[in-house]
Every structure is written in structure tokens, then in C-alpha cells.
Amino acid sequence: MRKSKPKTGSRKKKSAPKAKEKPSPVLKERLEAEFAKAVITAKSYVENPQRLRPLFEEAAKQAASMPKGPFAETWPYFQAMLRLIRAYCEGKYRDVPESTLVVIIAAIIYVVEPLDVIPDALPALGYLDDATVLALAVRRSRQALDDFMAWETTAL
């Protein structure tokens, strides 16, 4: 009598990782134009750090109800941006280049703005523009954000 071989698990093909959606050239151009407007506004916030508190509060409130999926790997940096803004307006942390702070504030302004290039209410696409702007801001400010997060761990 032959012994039956134990069955091994069925071999399922792993699905290919989803490709990141990249904005079209037209969308990218509109995003850059809107971000440029946010940069101009952000400069006025840097000149008066007390104005940052309401911006931080609104951004934190919106972040609590935003889906994390579209933001993928930028979500922790988005949270760090919010904490950096809070620490900056409270005068606890000022070791950030002004140009980097402007980029961070501009990204937060864009996320808070109710009139986006793609309205947030659109299912599946609504946060694509916000995620794209945050990714751009993270690329431009990653070192400053990493430095801030290191400061956070030692400042406690």
C-alpha cells in the first residue's frame, strides 16, 4: 500500500503590487500653480507664527477624518509636519530653515483649503491632489522633518 503524500498548500500567484497613480501633466501643472499660491500665503504665516495655531488646529481636525490610504508612506511625515508647526508656533522648536518651513506650511494650507484641484468629496480620487502635494513637500523637507523627529525623541 502506498502512503499518500501530504498535500502542500495551493500555490496562489501573488498579485502584482499596485502602481502608484501619477497625476497627468495637466493636473501636475494645476497642482504646481495652486501650490505656488499656497507658498505665497505660507510666507505670511512664517512672519507671524501665532497665526499658525488656527491653521494647525484646522489641519489636525481634518487629518483625523481623512483616509490614510491615498497618503501611503507620506502619512507619518504629514503627522510630523503638523507637530512641527505646533512646536514652531509655540516657540519650542525653531531649528528649521525658513524656506523649508514655507514648503511645509504651504502643503498644510493646500490640504486644508476647501477648493482643491480635485474636490475631496470625489470617491477614490478626492485626495489624490492632496497626497501629491504632500509627497512633493516631503521630498523637499525630508531632512528637516527627520531632524525634527529626532529632536522630539530627545526633547521629551
C-alpha positions in Angstrom: 0.0 0.0 0.0 1.3 3.4 -0.9 1.4 6.2 1.6 -0.2 9.4 0.3 2.0 12.4 0.4 0.8 15.3 2.5 -0.8 18.0 0.4 1.0 21.2 0.2 -0.9 24.5 0.2 -2.1 25.5 -3.1 0.2 27.8 -4.9 -1.5 31.1 -5.4 0.0 33.8 -7.5 0.8 36.9 -5.6 -0.9 39.9 -7.1 1.5 42.4 -8.6 1.9 45.5 -6.4 -0.3 48.3 -7.5 1.4 51.0 -9.4 1.3 54.4 -7.9 -1.0 56.7 -9.7 0.8 59.6 -11.2 -1.0 62.8 -12.0 -1.4 63.8 -15.6 0.8 66.6 -16.9 -2.2 69.0 -16.9 -3.1 68.1 -13.4 0.5 68.4 -12.3 0.6 71.9 -13.8 -2.5 72.9 -12.0 -1.2 71.5 -8.7 2.1 73.4 -9.1 0.1 76.6 -9.7 -2.1 76.1 -6.7 0.9 75.1 -4.6 2.7 78.3 -5.7 -0.3 80.3 -4.4 -0.1 78.4 -1.1 3.6 79.3 -0.8 2.9 83.0 -1.0 0.3 82.6 1.8 2.7 80.4 3.8 5.3 83.2 3.9 2.9 85.4 5.8 2.5 82.7 8.4 6.3 82.4 8.9 6.4 86.2 9.6 3.7 85.8 12.3 4.0 82.3 14.0 0.9 83.0 16.2 -1.2 82.7 13.0 -0.1 79.1 12.7 -2.2 77.9 15.7 -5.6 78.1 13.9 -4.0 76.5 10.8 -2.6 73.7 12.8 -5.9 73.1 14.6 -7.9 73.0 11.4 -5.3 70.7 9.7 -5.3 68.4 12.7 -9.1 68.2 12.8 -9.2 67.4 9.1 -6.4 64.8 9.3 -8.5 62.9 11.9 -11.2 62.2 9.4 -9.0 61.8 6.2 -8.5 58.4 4.7 -4.8 57.3 5.2 -4.7 55.1 2.1 -4.0 57.8 -0.6 -1.1 59.1 1.5 0.7 55.8 1.9 4.2 56.4 3.1 3.8 60.2 3.4 1.2 59.9 6.3 3.9 59.7 9.1 5.6 62.8 7.6 2.2 64.6 7.3 1.8 64.0 11.1 5.3 65.2 11.7 4.6 68.4 9.7 1.6 69.1 11.9 3.7 68.5 15.1 6.5 70.7 13.7 4.0 73.5 13.0 2.6 73.2 16.5 6.1 73.2 18.1 7.1 76.2 15.9 4.1 78.3 16.8 4.6 77.5 20.5 8.2 78.6 20.2 9.5 75.2 21.3 11.3 74.3 18.0 12.8 76.9 15.6 15.7 74.9 14.1 14.1 74.7 10.7 15.2 76.7 7.6 12.6 79.3 6.7 12.4 78.0 3.1 11.6 74.5 4.4 9.1 75.8 6.8 7.4 77.7 4.0 7.1 74.5 2.0 5.6 72.6 5.0 3.1 75.3 5.7 2.2 75.6 2.1 1.4 71.9 1.9 -0.7 72.1 5.0 -2.6 75.1 3.6 -3.3 73.2 0.4 -4.6 70.2 2.4 -6.9 72.5 4.5 -8.1 74.5 1.5 -11.7 73.5 0.7 -11.2 74.3 -3.0 -8.7 71.7 -4.3 -7.8 70.9 -7.9 -9.7 67.6 -7.3 -12.5 68.0 -4.7 -12.0 65.8 -1.7 -15.6 64.5 -1.9 -14.9 62.6 -5.1 -14.5 58.9 -4.2 -11.1 57.3 -4.9 -9.7 60.5 -6.5 -10.6 63.2 -4.0 -7.4 63.1 -2.0 -5.0 62.3 -4.9 -4.1 66.0 -5.3 -3.5 66.4 -1.5 -1.4 63.3 -1.5 0.6 64.6 -4.4 1.2 67.9 -2.8 2.3 66.3 0.5 4.7 63.9 -1.4 6.2 67.0 -3.1 6.6 68.7 0.3 8.1 65.7 1.9 10.7 65.4 -0.8 11.6 69.0 -0.3 11.7 68.9 3.5 12.5 65.3 4.5 15.8 66.1 6.2 14.3 68.9 8.3 11.4 66.6 9.2 13.8 63.8 10.2 15.8 66.3 12.3 12.6 67.4 13.9 11.5 63.9 14.7 15.0 63.2 16.2 14.6 66.4 18.3 11.2 65.1 19.5 12.7 61.9 20.8 15.4 63.7 22.8 13.3 66.7 23.9 10.9 64.5 26.0 
